[in-house]
Amino acid sequence: VGLIAAFVYFYERENLKYNFVIAATAEEEISGENGIAYMQPILPTIDFAIVGEPTLLDLAIAEKGLVVFDGKVEGTPGHSAHIKNEDNPIFKALKDLEWFQNYQFPKVSDALGQVKMTVSQIHAGKQHNVVPAHVDLVIDVRVNDSYSNQEIAQILQENAPCSKIIPRSLRLNSSSISSEHELVKAGISIGRKTYGSPTLSDQSVLSCQSLKLGPGDSTRSHSADEFISHLVVSFTMYS
């Protein structure tokens, strides 16, 4: 809504330095093929973009990439009443969970800090009296600009103790815009701060330089009753 309001505000203006194009797209949360990726071949050549995201109206000039991995810890199935199963995948998974919790990627980015790795889902077993054959894990990895997603996948596949670990996609890499870009300098000139964002957006699939900007607080994202505070008034005043 903030982007649409700004677009409408400037729509009738003449002799602007740039021609503004707005794309209100879907499927951002799933990085779907029918969102901004579908629109890019239709749009004219874009010099740079503003991606509408809650940033407290500061400038997110870099953002982490994302790789989601499916991990499998394999073991030996059996009846829980029989002699102790030394190959119970649930107990084996404890070592895997500890590794994911403690592993530190050596390269730290000035803009985006460390790579963040989180086990976000775990599933095993269907009956109380059966030791399962495997434990399934989902690992969410937020990648800084010191690594490509392919490098992250190689590190996990070579070092994680899981029996198998497979990336779902490697296309959502980290992205950034130079702090010397005129768009960034324009924001700084009116008092906005710059930072590196830990969250992913459509920025990851754009073919041009871009930054994230918008009213609202990113820490409220994915929570009940999200809202935008008085900062939206500041946005109008800057116009």
Backbone as CSV, one residue per row, in Angstrom:
resi,resn,N_x,N_y,N_z,CA_x,CA_y,CA_z,C_x,C_y,C_z
1,VAL,0.831,-1.196,0.000,0.000,0.000,0.000,0.869,1.251,0.000
2,GLY,1.966,1.219,0.763,2.881,2.354,0.792,3.494,2.618,-0.574
3,LEU,3.883,1.543,-1.283,4.452,1.704,-2.618,3.417,2.242,-3.601
4,ILE,2.204,1.736,-3.519,1.144,2.221,-4.415,0.863,3.696,-4.152
5,ALA,0.821,4.095,-2.875,0.590,5.496,-2.533,1.681,6.396,-3.106
6,ALA,2.942,5.965,-3.001,4.048,6.753,-3.551,3.966,6.819,-5.074
7,PHE,3.602,5.697,-5.697,3.485,5.663,-7.161,2.400,6.629,-7.638
8,VAL,1.247,6.594,-6.978,0.139,7.490,-7.347,0.534,8.944,-7.136
9,TYR,1.246,9.222,-6.061,1.669,10.595,-5.757,2.495,11.184,-6.896
10,PHE,3.375,10.372,-7.468,4.276,10.858,-8.512,3.740,10.645,-9.929
11,TYR,2.596,9.981,-10.058,2.131,9.546,-11.375,1.944,10.699,-12.362
12,GLU,1.389,11.815,-11.902,1.110,12.947,-12.789,2.294,13.901,-12.929
13,ARG,3.366,13.666,-12.171,4.521,14.566,-12.233,5.236,14.435,-13.584
14,GLU,5.751,15.536,-14.065,6.502,15.544,-15.312,7.985,15.818,-15.037
15,ASN,8.801,15.442,-16.000,10.239,15.711,-15.948,10.929,15.061,-14.747
16,LEU,10.450,13.886,-14.351,11.128,13.137,-13.304,12.422,12.541,-13.856
17,LYS,13.401,12.353,-12.986,14.682,11.802,-13.428,14.524,10.367,-13.903
18,TYR,13.581,9.628,-13.287,13.361,8.236,-13.655,11.889,8.008,-13.941
19,ASN,11.624,7.044,-14.786,10.261,6.585,-15.017,9.940,5.503,-13.987
20,PHE,8.880,5.700,-13.222,8.518,4.740,-12.190,7.609,3.654,-12.763
21,VAL,7.899,2.421,-12.411,7.075,1.271,-12.770,6.742,0.546,-11.481
22,ILE,5.490,0.170,-11.306,5.119,-0.578,-10.095,4.609,-1.957,-10.491
23,ALA,5.027,-2.964,-9.753,4.563,-4.333,-9.959,4.035,-4.853,-8.622
24,ALA,2.724,-5.022,-8.529,2.097,-5.581,-7.318,1.916,-7.073,-7.565
25,THR,2.781,-7.876,-6.989,2.855,-9.288,-7.346,2.473,-10.204,-6.186
26,ALA,2.235,-11.441,-6.529,1.849,-12.469,-5.556,3.016,-13.421,-5.304
27,GLU,2.785,-14.405,-4.445,3.681,-15.549,-4.212,5.043,-15.169,-3.649
28,GLU,5.139,-14.014,-2.981,6.422,-13.617,-2.403,6.836,-14.573,-1.294
29,GLU,5.886,-15.016,-0.483,6.226,-15.862,0.663,6.765,-17.220,0.253
30,ILE,6.412,-17.677,-0.943,6.865,-18.990,-1.385,7.866,-18.878,-2.530
31,SER,8.279,-17.638,-2.862,9.189,-17.407,-3.990,8.688,-18.146,-5.220
32,GLY,7.389,-17.998,-5.467,6.733,-18.765,-6.519,7.057,-18.288,-7.923
33,GLU,6.812,-19.159,-8.882,7.099,-18.858,-10.284,6.087,-17.893,-10.889
34,ASN,4.947,-17.690,-10.236,3.922,-16.800,-10.772,3.922,-15.433,-10.093
35,GLY,5.003,-15.089,-9.427,5.132,-13.783,-8.786,6.034,-12.875,-9.604
36,ILE,7.016,-12.258,-8.933,7.906,-11.321,-9.612,8.737,-12.023,-10.691
37,ALA,9.031,-13.299,-10.510,9.782,-14.038,-11.526,9.004,-14.097,-12.834
38,TYR,7.689,-14.219,-12.744,6.832,-14.238,-13.931,6.784,-12.864,-14.585
39,MET,6.827,-11.805,-13.773,6.672,-10.443,-14.281,7.924,-9.895,-14.961
40,GLN,9.097,-10.346,-14.557,10.329,-9.719,-15.039,10.463,-9.706,-16.568
41,PRO,10.111,-10.771,-17.290,10.212,-10.701,-18.748,9.220,-9.713,-19.367
42,ILE,8.152,-9.385,-18.646,7.120,-8.489,-19.163,7.495,-7.026,-18.921
43,LEU,8.208,-6.765,-17.837,8.561,-5.394,-17.470,9.624,-4.835,-18.412
44,PRO,9.677,-3.506,-18.549,10.780,-2.906,-19.311,12.095,-3.069,-18.549
45,THR,13.184,-2.633,-19.156,14.487,-2.704,-18.487,14.453,-1.856,-17.218
46,ILE,14.868,-2.451,-16.103,14.825,-1.785,-14.802,16.243,-1.438,-14.359
47,ASP,16.471,-0.168,-13.998,17.792,0.250,-13.507,18.000,-0.170,-12.058
48,PHE,17.007,0.040,-11.223,17.062,-0.402,-9.830,15.646,-0.484,-9.293
49,ALA,15.484,-1.152,-8.174,14.143,-1.401,-7.641,14.078,-1.137,-6.147
50,ILE,12.899,-0.753,-5.689,12.574,-0.706,-4.267,11.587,-1.836,-3.995
51,VAL,11.957,-2.748,-3.136,11.095,-3.872,-2.771,10.359,-3.501,-1.491
52,GLY,9.048,-3.534,-1.544,8.246,-3.136,-0.388,8.291,-4.167,0.722
53,GLU,8.941,-3.832,1.805,9.054,-4.701,2.978,9.052,-3.829,4.223
54,PRO,8.635,-4.358,5.373,8.681,-3.568,6.611,10.110,-3.356,7.095
55,THR,10.587,-2.125,7.000,11.973,-1.804,7.386,12.039,-0.605,8.324
56,LEU,10.898,-0.180,8.875,10.847,1.041,9.689,11.310,2.254,8.880
57,LEU,11.139,2.159,7.550,11.536,3.198,6.603,13.042,3.415,6.544
58,ASP,13.822,2.476,7.075,15.257,2.500,6.851,15.567,1.689,5.586
59,LEU,16.821,1.707,5.172,17.201,1.107,3.903,17.912,-0.225,4.136
60,ALA,17.263,-1.306,3.755,17.901,-2.624,3.829,18.701,-2.803,2.544
61,ILE,20.007,-2.562,2.623,20.848,-2.563,1.422,21.476,-3.932,1.157
62,ALA,21.204,-4.893,2.004,21.648,-6.270,1.772,20.675,-7.198,2.482
63,GLU,20.525,-8.386,1.959,19.678,-9.378,2.636,20.274,-10.759,2.454
64,LYS,20.006,-11.601,3.436,20.525,-12.965,3.389,19.750,-13.811,2.389
65,GLY,20.463,-14.762,1.794,19.830,-15.748,0.949,19.239,-16.868,1.797
66,LEU,18.623,-17.832,1.147,17.962,-18.924,1.863,18.179,-20.242,1.141
67,VAL,18.561,-21.251,1.927,18.534,-22.635,1.441,17.816,-23.472,2.496
68,VAL,16.793,-24.196,2.061,16.092,-25.134,2.945,16.562,-26.543,2.601
69,PHE,16.999,-27.270,3.629,17.497,-28.631,3.437,16.539,-29.637,4.081
70,ASP,16.385,-30.767,3.418,15.719,-31.934,4.008,16.807,-32.906,4.444
71,GLY,16.856,-33.164,5.743,17.837,-34.095,6.280,17.184,-35.388,6.724
72,LYS,17.877,-36.489,6.581,17.357,-37.791,7.003,18.416,-38.488,7.847
73,VAL,18.015,-38.908,9.048,18.874,-39.700,9.923,18.329,-41.124,9.913
74,GLU,19.093,-42.043,9.361,18.601,-43.408,9.201,19.063,-44.305,10.344
75,GLY,18.237,-45.262,10.667,18.549,-46.226,11.718,17.940,-47.574,11.414
76,THR,17.783,-48.374,12.458,17.224,-49.718,12.296,15.863,-49.787,12.977
77,PRO,14.799,-50.081,12.221,13.478,-50.168,12.836,13.342,-51.448,13.657
78,GLY,12.386,-51.451,14.575,12.171,-52.646,15.385,11.095,-52.435,16.425
79,HIS,10.758,-53.500,17.134,9.749,-53.441,18.192,10.389,-52.843,19.447
80,SER,9.702,-51.907,20.062,10.276,-51.204,21.213,10.417,-52.099,22.441
81,ALA,9.734,-53.245,22.478,9.793,-54.127,23.640,11.000,-55.060,23.619
82,HIS,11.656,-55.185,22.484,12.784,-56.107,22.376,14.052,-55.493,22.958
83,ILE,15.146,-56.225,22.870,16.410,-55.779,23.427,16.772,-54.400,22.881
84,LYS,17.501,-53.639,23.668,17.797,-52.253,23.326,18.348,-52.134,21.906
85,ASN,17.730,-51.230,21.149,18.146,-50.971,19.771,19.258,-49.926,19.780
86,GLU,20.475,-50.350,19.452,21.619,-49.438,19.465,21.658,-48.529,18.234
87,ASP,20.742,-48.766,17.303,20.719,-47.976,16.065,19.388,-47.228,15.926
88,ASN,18.865,-46.780,17.068,17.610,-46.016,17.084,17.875,-44.631,16.478
89,PRO,17.237,-44.301,15.363,17.552,-43.035,14.689,17.164,-41.806,15.506
90,ILE,16.237,-41.960,16.441,15.844,-40.811,17.264,16.998,-40.397,18.174
91,PHE,17.675,-41.386,18.772,18.835,-41.053,19.603,20.014,-40.596,18.740
92,LYS,20.149,-41.206,17.554,21.211,-40.769,16.646,21.011,-39.318,16.219
93,ALA,19.752,-38.914,16.092,19.446,-37.553,15.649,19.905,-36.502,16.654
94,LEU,20.084,-36.905,17.924,20.561,-35.945,18.928,21.919,-35.368,18.535
95,LYS,22.798,-36.232,17.980,24.110,-35.754,17.542,23.976,-34.784,16.377
96,ASP,23.034,-35.088,15.486,22.799,-34.198,14.352,22.295,-32.845,14.825
97,LEU,21.345,-32.851,15.738,20.784,-31.598,16.250,21.855,-30.763,16.949
98,GLU,22.721,-31.441,17.690,23.805,-30.733,18.373,24.763,-30.109,17.352
99,TRP,25.032,-30.828,16.252,25.925,-30.288,15.231,25.309,-29.039,14.592
100,PHE,24.050,-29.107,14.228,23.397,-27.950,13.612,23.348,-26.760,14.574
101,GLN,23.209,-27.029,15.840,23.148,-25.946,16.823,24.503,-25.277,17.023
102,ASN,25.581,-26.044,16.931,26.896,-25.528,17.315,27.810,-25.160,16.148
103,TYR,27.515,-25.636,14.943,28.433,-25.383,13.840,28.478,-23.891,13.506
104,GLN,29.677,-23.364,13.294,29.883,-21.957,12.940,30.540,-21.878,11.566
105,PHE,29.887,-21.220,10.631,30.499,-20.977,9.333,31.585,-19.921,9.511
106,PRO,32.798,-20.158,9.001,33.926,-19.268,9.308,33.826,-17.863,8.727
107,LYS,33.187,-17.708,7.566,33.145,-16.391,6.929,31.999,-15.552,7.487
108,VAL,32.344,-14.391,8.047,31.356,-13.472,8.619,31.315,-12.212,7.758
109,SER,30.122,-11.792,7.391,29.939,-10.637,6.515,29.842,-9.348,7.321
110,ASP,30.432,-8.277,6.801,30.306,-6.974,7.451,28.855,-6.494,7.448
111,ALA,28.137,-6.756,6.360,26.761,-6.267,6.232,25.735,-7.209,6.853
112,LEU,25.989,-8.527,6.774,24.957,-9.501,7.136,25.348,-10.436,8.270
113,GLY,26.532,-10.271,8.823,26.931,-11.091,9.959,27.159,-12.542,9.584
114,GLN,26.839,-13.444,10.513,27.088,-14.867,10.323,25.975,-15.538,9.531
115,VAL,26.304,-16.667,8.926,25.276,-17.549,8.375,24.465,-18.116,9.529
116,LYS,23.139,-18.106,9.412,22.251,-18.572,10.491,21.615,-19.890,10.073
117,MET,21.812,-20.917,10.891,21.296,-22.247,10.583,20.348,-22.691,11.695
118,THR,19.114,-23.082,11.312,18.088,-23.427,12.290,17.367,-24.702,11.885
119,VAL,17.283,-25.660,12.793,16.422,-26.823,12.570,15.001,-26.391,12.913
120,SER,14.129,-26.388,11.909,12.784,-25.833,12.105,11.688,-26.889,12.140
121,GLN,11.992,-28.121,11.690,10.996,-29.185,11.747,11.692,-30.518,12.015
122,ILE,10.976,-31.404,12.713,11.490,-32.748,12.971,10.302,-33.700,13.028
123,HIS,10.478,-34.870,12.428,9.380,-35.830,12.397,9.940,-37.243,12.422
124,ALA,9.308,-38.102,13.248,9.715,-39.507,13.296,8.626,-40.340,13.954
125,GLY,8.456,-41.537,13.454,7.584,-42.513,14.100,6.103,-42.315,13.880
126,LYS,5.374,-43.470,13.971,3.918,-43.437,13.833,3.215,-44.198,14.957
127,GLN,3.936,-45.127,15.612,3.332,-45.924,16.673,4.235,-45.912,17.899
128,HIS,3.617,-46.034,19.068,4.373,-45.964,20.320,5.290,-47.159,20.520
129,ASN,4.980,-48.274,19.878,5.749,-49.492,20.130,6.667,-49.886,18.971
130,VAL,6.941,-48.950,18.096,7.798,-49.240,16.941,8.909,-48.199,16.853
131,VAL,10.153,-48.663,16.854,11.287,-47.775,16.597,11.282,-47.450,15.101
132,PRO,11.262,-46.179,14.710,11.164,-45.841,13.289,12.463,-46.128,12.538
133,ALA,12.348,-46.188,11.227,13.517,-46.446,10.384,14.345,-45.189,10.164
134,HIS,13.720,-44.021,10.331,14.461,-42.780,10.078,13.788,-41.605,10.775
135,VAL,14.553,-40.547,10.942,14.066,-39.267,11.457,14.268,-38.237,10.357
136,ASP,13.230,-37.461,10.076,13.307,-36.424,9.051,13.458,-35.054,9.704
137,LEU,14.422,-34.278,9.213,14.670,-32.930,9.707,14.505,-31.930,8.573
138,VAL,14.099,-30.717,8.910,14.122,-29.602,7.967,15.042,-28.541,8.547
139,ILE,16.017,-28.105,7.767,17.011,-27.140,8.239,16.902,-25.873,7.395
140,ASP,16.676,-24.755,8.050,16.543,-23.442,7.410,17.878,-22.713,7.557
141,VAL,18.541,-22.409,6.428,19.857,-21.758,6.459,19.760,-20.395,5.789
142,ARG,20.087,-19.341,6.543,20.093,-17.971,6.023,21.536,-17.595,5.692
143,VAL,21.783,-17.334,4.431,23.144,-17.270,3.886,23.601,-15.821,3.733
144,ASN,24.781,-15.507,4.265,25.313,-14.152,4.082,25.976,-14.022,2.704
145,ASP,26.466,-12.819,2.404,27.022,-12.562,1.078,28.470,-13.024,0.935
146,SER,28.978,-13.761,1.916,30.317,-14.343,1.803,30.287,-15.744,1.206
147,TYR,29.094,-16.313,1.036,28.936,-17.656,0.486,27.882,-17.658,-0.618
148,SER,28.060,-18.536,-1.571,26.970,-18.848,-2.490,26.143,-19.976,-1.866
149,ASN,24.926,-20.131,-2.332,24.094,-21.223,-1.821,24.704,-22.589,-2.153
150,GLN,25.379,-22.685,-3.290,26.025,-23.938,-3.668,27.137,-24.290,-2.679
151,GLU,27.878,-23.277,-2.223,28.938,-23.525,-1.243,28.358,-24.010,0.077
152,ILE,27.240,-23.423,0.494,26.582,-23.846,1.736,26.140,-25.296,1.627
153,ALA,25.554,-25.655,0.490,25.112,-27.037,0.288,26.285,-28.007,0.359
154,GLN,27.394,-27.637,-0.228,28.571,-28.512,-0.213,29.095,-28.688,1.208
155,ILE,29.133,-27.617,1.988,29.617,-27.696,3.376,28.742,-28.630,4.195
156,LEU,27.419,-28.499,4.070,26.524,-29.357,4.850,26.616,-30.807,4.404
157,GLN,26.677,-31.031,3.117,26.728,-32.408,2.626,28.033,-33.103,2.991
158,GLU,29.103,-32.332,3.167,30.394,-32.923,3.526,30.587,-33.045,5.028
159,ASN,29.872,-32.245,5.826,30.164,-32.187,7.257,29.012,-32.575,8.186
160,ALA,27.776,-32.344,7.781,26.650,-32.671,8.664,26.573,-34.181,8.858
161,PRO,26.304,-34.634,10.072,26.290,-36.081,10.332,25.064,-36.814,9.810
162,CYS,24.105,-36.111,9.219,22.912,-36.779,8.678,23.295,-37.846,7.643
163,SER,22.457,-38.880,7.561,22.670,-39.902,6.540,22.525,-39.299,5.151
164,LYS,21.526,-38.454,4.994,21.292,-37.768,3.733,20.893,-36.328,4.031
165,ILE,21.326,-35.392,3.181,20.885,-34.003,3.313,20.809,-33.409,1.912
166,ILE,19.627,-32.934,1.556,19.356,-32.508,0.186,18.755,-31.097,0.194
167,PRO,19.322,-30.152,-0.567,18.737,-28.813,-0.653,17.487,-28.834,-1.531
168,ARG,16.465,-28.093,-1.125,15.261,-28.005,-1.955,15.482,-27.107,-3.176
169,SER,16.229,-26.021,-2.994,16.504,-25.095,-4.086,17.760,-24.308,-3.754
170,LEU,18.511,-23.933,-4.783,19.726,-23.147,-4.588,19.626,-21.776,-5.269
171,ARG,18.424,-21.361,-5.658,18.298,-20.150,-6.471,18.106,-18.872,-5.667
172,LEU,17.863,-18.983,-4.358,17.557,-17.791,-3.554,18.820,-17.313,-2.841
173,ASN,19.717,-16.716,-3.596,20.991,-16.258,-3.048,20.847,-14.918,-2.330
174,SER,21.867,-14.564,-1.560,21.892,-13.257,-0.905,22.029,-12.178,-1.970
175,SER,21.641,-10.946,-1.609,21.708,-9.841,-2.566,22.091,-8.569,-1.828
176,SER,22.570,-7.584,-2.600,22.977,-6.319,-1.984,23.025,-5.224,-3.030
177,ILE,23.105,-3.989,-2.566,23.277,-2.817,-3.416,24.400,-1.991,-2.805
178,SER,25.183,-1.340,-3.644,26.310,-0.566,-3.146,25.835,0.588,-2.265
179,SER,26.562,0.830,-1.191,26.234,1.968,-0.322,26.495,3.290,-1.032
180,GLU,27.193,3.234,-2.166,27.473,4.438,-2.955,26.411,4.675,-4.034
181,HIS,25.452,3.792,-4.155,24.404,3.964,-5.168,23.594,5.228,-4.859
182,GLU,23.164,5.952,-5.900,22.470,7.219,-5.680,21.149,7.045,-4.932
183,LEU,20.495,5.900,-5.087,19.268,5.644,-4.334,19.561,5.556,-2.841
184,VAL,20.645,4.868,-2.492,21.047,4.743,-1.089,21.443,6.112,-0.543
185,LYS,22.230,6.860,-1.306,22.650,8.189,-0.862,21.454,9.120,-0.674
186,ALA,20.445,8.992,-1.536,19.249,9.821,-1.400,18.525,9.524,-0.087
187,GLY,18.447,8.244,0.268,17.807,7.884,1.534,18.581,8.381,2.730
188,ILE,19.903,8.245,2.684,20.752,8.711,3.784,20.625,10.220,3.950
189,SER,20.472,10.933,2.830,20.401,12.401,2.880,19.165,12.909,3.611
190,ILE,18.112,12.086,3.703,16.916,12.502,4.441,16.821,11.791,5.796
191,GLY,17.952,11.253,6.267,18.020,10.747,7.627,17.743,9.277,7.815
192,ARG,17.663,8.511,6.731,17.403,7.082,6.883,18.706,6.336,7.112
193,LYS,18.642,5.283,7.903,19.807,4.446,8.195,19.858,3.255,7.237
194,THR,21.036,2.651,7.107,21.189,1.457,6.288,21.508,0.259,7.182
195,TYR,21.133,-0.928,6.725,21.414,-2.144,7.489,21.314,-3.364,6.578
196,GLY,21.790,-4.483,7.075,21.648,-5.757,6.380,20.488,-6.538,6.972
197,SER,19.612,-7.032,6.139,18.387,-7.698,6.594,18.582,-9.207,6.704
198,PRO,18.110,-9.815,7.799,18.225,-11.268,7.935,17.134,-12.039,7.204
199,THR,16.111,-11.330,6.696,14.978,-12.005,6.072,15.066,-11.955,4.553
200,LEU,14.374,-12.892,3.910,14.389,-13.018,2.461,13.190,-12.312,1.853
201,SER,13.356,-11.810,0.628,12.261,-11.158,-0.089,12.397,-11.421,-1.576
202,ASP,11.541,-10.759,-2.376,11.645,-10.853,-3.827,12.963,-10.298,-4.352
203,GLN,13.690,-9.595,-3.526,14.994,-9.069,-3.910,15.905,-10.188,-4.422
204,SER,15.738,-11.381,-3.879,16.634,-12.493,-4.204,16.491,-12.974,-5.640
205,VAL,15.381,-12.652,-6.309,15.180,-13.136,-7.678,15.172,-12.003,-8.693
206,LEU,15.432,-10.780,-8.248,15.486,-9.662,-9.184,16.795,-9.688,-9.972
207,SER,16.735,-9.199,-11.204,17.922,-9.178,-12.053,18.613,-7.815,-12.044
208,CYS,18.119,-6.882,-11.216,18.723,-5.551,-11.113,19.090,-5.278,-9.656
209,GLN,19.837,-4.195,-9.422,20.143,-3.795,-8.050,18.860,-3.334,-7.354
210,SER,18.786,-3.570,-6.060,17.565,-3.217,-5.338,17.848,-3.067,-3.857
211,LEU,16.913,-2.408,-3.181,16.938,-2.359,-1.717,15.525,-2.569,-1.206
212,LYS,15.427,-2.906,0.067,14.120,-3.071,0.703,13.797,-1.818,1.494
213,LEU,12.541,-1.383,1.409,12.139,-0.153,2.087,10.638,-0.155,2.289
214,GLY,10.204,0.239,3.468,8.777,0.383,3.703,8.462,0.613,5.162
215,PRO,7.250,1.101,5.449,6.812,1.252,6.834,6.542,-0.106,7.468
216,GLY,6.506,-0.148,8.783,6.269,-1.400,9.484,7.550,-1.992,10.041
217,ASP,7.384,-2.845,11.023,8.498,-3.444,11.752,8.600,-4.919,11.383
218,SER,9.747,-5.330,10.850,9.927,-6.706,10.398,9.773,-7.723,11.524
219,THR,10.038,-7.307,12.763,9.918,-8.258,13.878,8.469,-8.652,14.141
220,ARG,7.511,-7.908,13.585,6.099,-8.272,13.736,5.640,-9.229,12.636
221,SER,6.477,-9.453,11.643,6.074,-10.301,10.526,5.716,-11.709,10.998
222,HIS,4.716,-12.290,10.336,4.256,-13.658,10.613,3.677,-13.787,12.023
223,SER,3.210,-12.700,12.594,2.560,-12.756,13.900,1.118,-12.283,13.753
224,ALA,0.318,-12.608,14.742,-1.087,-12.194,14.695,-1.204,-10.682,14.841
225,ASP,-2.205,-10.111,14.172,-2.516,-8.683,14.312,-1.319,-7.792,13.970
226,GLU,-0.687,-8.058,12.846,0.387,-7.163,12.392,-0.183,-5.766,12.175
227,PHE,0.642,-4.760,12.416,0.174,-3.385,12.222,1.343,-2.491,11.850
228,ILE,1.024,-1.318,11.311,2.013,-0.302,10.979,1.784,0.885,11.900
229,SER,2.874,1.359,12.500,2.764,2.436,13.482,2.742,3.797,12.803
230,HIS,2.962,4.851,13.573,2.900,6.224,13.090,3.941,6.539,12.027
231,LEU,4.895,5.617,11.790,5.916,5.883,10.783,5.315,6.108,9.408
232,VAL,4.105,5.580,9.164,3.461,5.818,7.874,3.199,7.310,7.680
233,VAL,3.004,8.052,8.766,2.828,9.501,8.666,4.112,10.143,8.171
234,SER,5.247,9.680,8.672,6.529,10.201,8.236,6.727,9.955,6.743
235,PHE,6.253,8.812,6.275,6.369,8.482,4.853,5.613,9.507,4.018
236,THR,4.413,9.859,4.443,3.607,10.846,3.733,4.275,12.228,3.773
237,MET,4.834,12.568,4.914,5.481,13.880,5.059,6.681,14.002,4.139
238,TYR,7.443,12.907,3.973,8.607,12.950,3.090,8.187,13.179,1.653
239,SER,6.994,12.656,1.300,6.490,12.918,-0.044,6.255,14.413,-0.252
